Amino acid sequence: MAEEFTELQMNPEMTAGEMLRAARTTGRRKREIQTIAKQLCIREEFLQALEDGDYTVLPETVYILGFARNYAMELGVDPDLIVAKIKRELGIMKLAEAMVVHDKVEQQKPVDTEKVEKKKVVGVRKSKWLAFVKKHWLWFAGGVLGLIVILVALVLILPGADEETPVQVMPIQVSQPQQVIEREPKYTLEVREKFGTENADNADIVIQAVKESWVKIEDGRGKTVFSRVLVPGDVYYVPAGNKHKGTFGNAGAIEVWVNKELVGKIGDDNTRKTGVALDAEKLAKKKSEN
């Protein structure tokens, strides 16, 4: 969804509220503000006030910016740009500064200086080699001609092979079929989209949504590492470490896989669960007890 609203984010004439409303009501999957309010645990009238630009309804500025950032992340809109626009609307930041925030996020990419230096070195060496060849081309031509003469002489001097050289027959080795290692669990639903793929190689725990549900994953320090609405078929690889906890808007919509084995669902349908310990050993033990 973030790609669908690139033009909206870059349009300086739109207010933050207009961008949030457009992100929520436009695109492949429209969403109700009541649903998002429940998922983010933010009052519906506060989200409506953000879209309307009526900041008098909201608490202090720090809460306005916090709500706006969470709302933007949930909708897939650049949160830094939304916060910058609201600061500008509140008189805290100018328009030019607001657009710079987005430009830095989208345009500032690290330059691989090592590759650039390598290309420079190769170019210099190539230039020196070509200059040397041009200067001493007579030597190179004479060397090539001499090599041709030697090869012709060897062909004329060496006798032809009158007898056929015996062919050595190598024994045929039958390779044993290698066992194919399954890297992915046999999910209940066909995978629609994968998230947290940077954790895929080391992840002991994988979750898949069989129904729509909001999911938030926090690390051992309470920092949010993932927050998104998963739709049926979506998969998320939980980072290794057994210190993460999850909050699930619909616990019955999320299946848990530990070491590629299905251990069951987080909870009952239409039930919200918070602080669920994502510990591989405990989850596997829970399955054996059931």
N, C-alpha and C positions, 0 to 999 in steps of 0.2 A: 504493500500500500504506500510505502514511503516513496517509491518510484513514481506512482500515479500522481503525486501531489508536488513534484519538483517545481512545476511552473507556478503553482499557487504559493509555494514558500518564497519564491524569488520575486513575486509581484509586490513592490513596495506600497502599492495603493490599497492593498487589503489589510484590514485590521487583524489582530490576533484572533478575535472571536469569529470573524468571517472565515478564516483559515480552518479553525477547529470545526466549525459547523459544516464546512464543505467536505472536510475529511470524514466526518461522521455520516453525512447524508449522501455522499457521492461515491461511486465505485461499485465493485462487484458485490460487496456485502455491506448493505446499509445496517446501521445499528441504532437502537433506541437509547436515549440518554438515561432512562431509568435503569436499564441493564448495566450500563457502564458505571453508574453511580454505585450500584450494589457491589460490583467487582472491585472498584477502587476504594470502597468504604468512604466515599465523599458524598455529602448531601446533594440531592438532585438540584436544588435551587442554586447551589454554588456553581455547579457545572453550567447550568442555564445562564447564570450571571456572567460567566466567562465568555460564553458564546455571544451574549447580548452586549458585552463591554460595559456592564453595569457594575463597576467595582465597589460601589457604595454598599452593596448587599454583602460583600465579602468581609472577612476579618482584616487583620493587619496585613501590610504589604508582603511580609515574609510568607504568610499563608497563601496569599493570592499567587505568588510566584511558584510556591511548592505545588499547589493544586494544578496550576497551568502546566507545569513540567510533567507531572504524572499523567494528566489528561492527554497531552501531546504524545508522550511515549506510547500510551495505550492505542492511540489512533494512527501511529506510524508517521507522525509529523516531527520535523526537526525541533526538539525541545528547546535548544539554545536560541533558535530564531524566535520561537513563540515568546519565551521569557524576555528577550531583547525588545520585541515589539510592545509587550505590555509595559515594560519600563519606560519606553518612549511615550506610550499613551498616558502614563502616569506622570510624565515630566521628569523621569529619572535619567533617561538616555535619549540622545538625538537619533534621528532616522539613519544618518550616515553610519553611526556606530552600530546600530542594529543590523544593517546590511553587512558590515564588516564581519560580524559574528558568523553569519552564514557563509560568507566567502572564505573565511579561514577554515571552516569545517569541510567545505566541498572542494576547495582549490589547492590548499596547502598540502602537498604530498612530499614525503622524504625523497631526497635524491640519493641514489646509490653511487656515492663518490668512488668507491672501489672499482666498479665497472667502468666508470668514465676514465679513470686513470689507466686502467688496463687497455682500453681502446686507444688512448693517446700513445702509450708505449708501443703497441703493435703498429700503429700508423707510422711512427718515427722509424722503427726497424725496417718496415717495408720500403719506405722512401730511401733509406740508406742502401738497402740491397739493390734496388733498381738503379740507383746512381752508380754503384760499383759495377754492375753488369754493363751499363752503357759505356763506361770508361774503358773496360777491358774486354770488349766483345770479341776481339780477335782471338784472345786466349780461349774463350769459351767455344768459339767456332772450331778452332784447331783441336781442342779436346774431344768434341763430339765426333769430328771426322776420324780422329785416331781410334776412338772406340769402335766405330763402324768397321774400320779396316781389320781390327783384331777379331771381331766377331766373325767376319767373312773368312778369315784365315783359319779359325778354329773349325768352322763348318767343313772346309775343304780338306783339312789335315786329318781330322778324326774319322776313322773307318765307320761305315754304316753298321748297324746291328743286324747281322745275318740271321742270328738265332733269336727266336722270340724269348723275351725275358719272362721267366716263370712268374705267374701272378700269385701273390700270396693271398690265400683265402683266410679272411678273418672270421673267427667264430661269431655267430649271431647271438647277441645277448638279449634275452627277453627281460625288459624292464618291468619291475613290479609296479602295479598301479598305486599311485600315491593317494593317501587318504585326503579327501577334500575337507578342509576345516571351514566350518560355517562361521562367518564373522558376524552375522546378524541373526537375531531371534526369528522364529517363525511367527510373525505378528498375526494377530486376529484379523486385522483389516489391512488392505493394501496401503502401503505408505504413500501419503499425499505430499508431505514436505518434512524435511529433517531440520532440527534445530540443535545447537550445541555440538556441531560436528567436530569442532576442535577437540572435544573430549572423547570421541568415538573409540580411539585406540585403547584407552585405559578405563573406560566406563564399565563398572560392574552393574550399574543400575540404569535401565532404560524405561521410560514411560511412554505409553501410546494412548491417545484419546480415542475412545469409541463413540463418544458423544461430545458435544461442545462444552468446554469448561475453561474457566480462567485458572491459570497456574502461576504461582510465584515461588521461586526457589531462592533461599538465602544461604550464605556460607556460615561458618562457625562464628564469625563476628557480627552476624546479623545484617550483612550487606547483601542487597538484592543483586543476584547474578543473572536472573531470568524472570521476566514477567510478560505474559502474553495470553491471549485467548487461543486455545488449541481447538481445532475442529476435527471431526472424525478422520482418522488416518495419520494425523500429525504425530511425529516422534520427537522426543527430547532426550539427549544423552546427559545424564547427571554427572557432574565432575567427580572424580575419584576422591576418596578421603573419609567417607562415612561421617562427615561433620555437617552435612547440609540438611536443612529442614524445608518442608514444603507447605504451602497453603493452596487449597484446592476448592474452587467455587462449587463444583459438583463432584464429590468424591467418587460417586459411582460411575463416572464417565472416564476414569483414568485407570488403565491396567499397568501393573508393575512387572518388569522382567528383571530377574537377578541372575547374572551369569547365563543369560540366554534362556532361562526357564521362567515360565509364567507363574508368579506367586499369588496372583489375584488382583482385586481392585483395591483402591485406597479406602473406600468405604461404601456406604449405601447411596442409592440414587437420590439426587436433589438434596444432598447433605453437604454443608460446608465444613471442612476440616482444616485446622490451622496447627502449625508446629509439629507436623508429621516428620519424625526422624527418618531420614533416608539412609539407613544403615543396612548394608547388604546382608550381614550376618543375622541381624534381628529380623529383617523381612523374610529371609529364608527360613528361620526358626519358626516364625509365625505361620508360614505355610505348612510346615511339618506338624505343628500342633493342631491345625485345622483338619 
